[in-house]
């Protein structure tokens, strides 16, 4: 098995709905995303000959995805009252609304699926909320 690994990070705020603890309050992280891709064989022709994929393409794809969330307020769809959302937007806060609870586990799946849709043979994505704690997603 051949593989590549790259990582990127972004700063963003979130809160956890229906959670009894500190994380129910708005707070931020420097999220670190580490993505792994694997293939049984290296490519046999073209510019990517003898590579899993072009490392630059993989690196740029992950960085583009994390850039979309950088300095955003990641919000679970329906978790805030419409008036609150309108007020935040009026104050020019940048919201990134997602259809899932904003846990590290769900963000790992989010990045995995986005890379997979871009054609990368993803095997695992880790999302770190802190330097020592991460969640991961693989199929």
DOVEX-118014 format. One record per residue (C-alpha): x, y, z; residue number from 1; residue in three letters. Coordinates in steps of 0.02 Angstrom, whole numbers, plus 32768, in hexadecimal, padded with zeros to 4 digits. Example, Ala and Ser with C-alpha at 12.3 -4.5 7.8 and 13.67 -1.06 7.14 Angstrom:
BEGIN
+------+-------+------+-----+------+
| east | north |   up |  nr | rest |
+------+-------+------+-----+------+
| 8267 |  7F1F | 8186 |   1 |  ALA |
| 82AC |  7FCB | 8165 |   2 |  SER |
+------+-------+------+-----+------+
//
This chain:
BEGIN
+------+-------+------+-----+------+
| east | north |   up |  nr | rest |
+------+-------+------+-----+------+
| 8000 |  8000 | 8000 |   1 |  UNK |
| 8040 |  80AD | 7FD2 |   2 |  UNK |
| 8007 |  814A | 8029 |   3 |  UNK |
| 8019 |  8204 | 8041 |   4 |  UNK |
| 7FF1 |  8273 | 80D3 |   5 |  UNK |
| 7FDA |  8330 | 80D9 |   6 |  UNK |
| 7F94 |  83A8 | 8157 |   7 |  UNK |
| 7F4B |  8454 | 8165 |   8 |  UNK |
| 7EFD |  84BE | 81ED |   9 |  UNK |
| 7E7C |  8545 | 8204 |  10 |  UNK |
| 7E38 |  85B1 | 828F |  11 |  UNK |
| 7D7D |  85AD | 82AE |  12 |  UNK |
| 7CF9 |  85BA | 8335 |  13 |  UNK |
| 7C6B |  8543 | 835D |  14 |  UNK |
| 7BFE |  8503 | 83EA |  15 |  UNK |
| 7BAB |  845C | 840B |  16 |  UNK |
| 7AEE |  8453 | 8410 |  17 |  UNK |
| 7A9B |  83E9 | 8496 |  18 |  UNK |
| 7B3D |  83D9 | 84F7 |  19 |  UNK |
| 7B4D |  83EF | 85B3 |  20 |  UNK |
| 7BFA |  8437 | 85CE |  21 |  UNK |
| 7C73 |  84BF | 859A |  22 |  UNK |
| 7C64 |  8495 | 84E1 |  23 |  UNK |
| 7BAE |  84CC | 84DD |  24 |  UNK |
| 7BF2 |  857E | 84DF |  25 |  UNK |
| 7C3A |  85D5 | 8448 |  26 |  UNK |
| 7CF6 |  85B4 | 843F |  27 |  UNK |
| 7D7F |  85A3 | 83C0 |  28 |  UNK |
| 7E09 |  852D | 838C |  29 |  UNK |
| 7E9F |  8526 | 831B |  30 |  UNK |
| 7E5E |  848C | 82C3 |  31 |  UNK |
| 7EE4 |  841A | 8276 |  32 |  UNK |
| 7EAE |  83A7 | 81E9 |  33 |  UNK |
| 7F1D |  8315 | 81B6 |  34 |  UNK |
| 7EE9 |  82B3 | 811C |  35 |  UNK |
| 7F2C |  820C | 80DD |  36 |  UNK |
| 7F16 |  81BE | 8031 |  37 |  UNK |
| 7F43 |  810C | 7FFD |  38 |  UNK |
| 7F4C |  80A2 | 7F61 |  39 |  UNK |
| 7F87 |  7FF2 | 7F3B |  40 |  UNK |
| 7FE6 |  802D | 7EA2 |  41 |  UNK |
| 8042 |  80C5 | 7E67 |  42 |  UNK |
| 8005 |  811D | 7DCC |  43 |  UNK |
| 8054 |  80D9 | 7D2F |  44 |  UNK |
| 805D |  816C | 7CB8 |  45 |  UNK |
| 8056 |  8227 | 7CA2 |  46 |  UNK |
| 8098 |  82A9 | 7D19 |  47 |  UNK |
| 8062 |  8243 | 7DB0 |  48 |  UNK |
| 80C1 |  81A7 | 7D76 |  49 |  UNK |
| 8103 |  8145 | 7E0D |  50 |  UNK |
| 809C |  81B0 | 7E85 |  51 |  UNK |
| 7FFD |  8191 | 7EEA |  52 |  UNK |
| 7FC3 |  823C | 7EAB |  53 |  UNK |
| 801C |  82DF | 7E8C |  54 |  UNK |
| 8049 |  8317 | 7F3C |  55 |  UNK |
| 802A |  83CD | 7F0C |  56 |  UNK |
| 7F78 |  83A7 | 7ED5 |  57 |  UNK |
| 7F53 |  834C | 7F78 |  58 |  UNK |
| 7FA0 |  83D5 | 7FE3 |  59 |  UNK |
| 7F45 |  8461 | 7F87 |  60 |  UNK |
| 7E9D |  8406 | 7F91 |  61 |  UNK |
| 7EA5 |  83F5 | 804E |  62 |  UNK |
| 7EE0 |  84A8 | 8065 |  63 |  UNK |
| 7E52 |  84E9 | 7FF8 |  64 |  UNK |
| 7DD4 |  848B | 8064 |  65 |  UNK |
| 7E1B |  84CC | 8108 |  66 |  UNK |
| 7E25 |  857C | 80C2 |  67 |  UNK |
| 7D68 |  857A | 80AA |  68 |  UNK |
| 7D52 |  8568 | 8166 |  69 |  UNK |
| 7DDF |  85DB | 819F |  70 |  UNK |
| 7DA3 |  8663 | 8216 |  71 |  UNK |
| 7CEF |  8629 | 8208 |  72 |  UNK |
| 7C6A |  8607 | 828A |  73 |  UNK |
| 7C3A |  8552 | 8263 |  74 |  UNK |
| 7B82 |  853F | 828B |  75 |  UNK |
| 7B13 |  84A5 | 828C |  76 |  UNK |
| 7A7D |  84C7 | 821D |  77 |  UNK |
| 79E5 |  84F3 | 8287 |  78 |  UNK |
| 7A48 |  8505 | 8329 |  79 |  UNK |
| 7A31 |  85C1 | 8333 |  80 |  UNK |
| 7991 |  8625 | 832A |  81 |  UNK |
| 7977 |  8679 | 8280 |  82 |  UNK |
| 797E |  8722 | 82D8 |  83 |  UNK |
| 7A29 |  86F7 | 8320 |  84 |  UNK |
| 7A6B |  86C4 | 8276 |  85 |  UNK |
| 7A27 |  8763 | 8228 |  86 |  UNK |
| 7A78 |  87CD | 82B0 |  87 |  UNK |
| 7B21 |  8777 | 829D |  88 |  UNK |
| 7B1B |  878E | 81E1 |  89 |  UNK |
| 7AE9 |  8844 | 81F4 |  90 |  UNK |
| 7B82 |  885B | 8264 |  91 |  UNK |
| 7BE9 |  880B | 81D5 |  92 |  UNK |
| 7C16 |  876C | 8232 |  93 |  UNK |
| 7C44 |  86E3 | 81B7 |  94 |  UNK |
| 7BDA |  8648 | 81D4 |  95 |  UNK |
| 7BFF |  859D | 8189 |  96 |  UNK |
| 7B5D |  853C | 81A0 |  97 |  UNK |
| 7B68 |  847E | 819B |  98 |  UNK |
| 7ADF |  83F8 | 81A4 |  99 |  UNK |
| 7B31 |  839F | 8237 | 100 |  UNK |
| 7B65 |  83BA | 82EB | 101 |  UNK |
| 7C0D |  8411 | 82E9 | 102 |  UNK |
| 7C73 |  8387 | 833C | 103 |  UNK |
| 7D24 |  8359 | 8308 | 104 |  UNK |
| 7CE0 |  82AF | 82D3 | 105 |  UNK |
| 7C66 |  82FE | 8259 | 106 |  UNK |
| 7CE7 |  8378 | 8218 | 107 |  UNK |
| 7D5C |  82E5 | 81F6 | 108 |  UNK |
| 7CD3 |  8292 | 818F | 109 |  UNK |
| 7CB0 |  8339 | 8138 | 110 |  UNK |
| 7D65 |  834C | 80FE | 111 |  UNK |
| 7D71 |  8293 | 80CF | 112 |  UNK |
| 7CD7 |  829E | 8060 | 113 |  UNK |
| 7D0C |  8342 | 800F | 114 |  UNK |
| 7DB8 |  82FB | 7FE2 | 115 |  UNK |
| 7D67 |  825B | 7FA3 | 116 |  UNK |
| 7CF3 |  82C0 | 7F32 | 117 |  UNK |
| 7D8E |  8312 | 7EE9 | 118 |  UNK |
| 7DCC |  8266 | 7EB5 | 119 |  UNK |
| 7E4E |  8244 | 7F3A | 120 |  UNK |
| 7E5E |  8191 | 7F7E | 121 |  UNK |
| 7E43 |  81C9 | 8032 | 122 |  UNK |
| 7E63 |  8149 | 80BB | 123 |  UNK |
| 7E5B |  81B2 | 815A | 124 |  UNK |
| 7E41 |  8265 | 8194 | 125 |  UNK |
| 7E6D |  82A1 | 8243 | 126 |  UNK |
| 7E2C |  8344 | 828C | 127 |  UNK |
| 7E85 |  838A | 8325 | 128 |  UNK |
| 7E2B |  8404 | 8398 | 129 |  UNK |
| 7EC4 |  8410 | 8408 | 130 |  UNK |
| 7F78 |  83DA | 83EE | 131 |  UNK |
| 7F58 |  8337 | 844C | 132 |  UNK |
| 7EA4 |  8309 | 841F | 133 |  UNK |
| 7E5D |  82D8 | 8378 | 134 |  UNK |
| 7DCD |  827D | 8329 | 135 |  UNK |
| 7DDD |  821D | 8287 | 136 |  UNK |
| 7D73 |  81D7 | 81FC | 137 |  UNK |
| 7D95 |  8147 | 8185 | 138 |  UNK |
| 7D29 |  80CE | 8123 | 139 |  UNK |
+------+-------+------+-----+------+
//
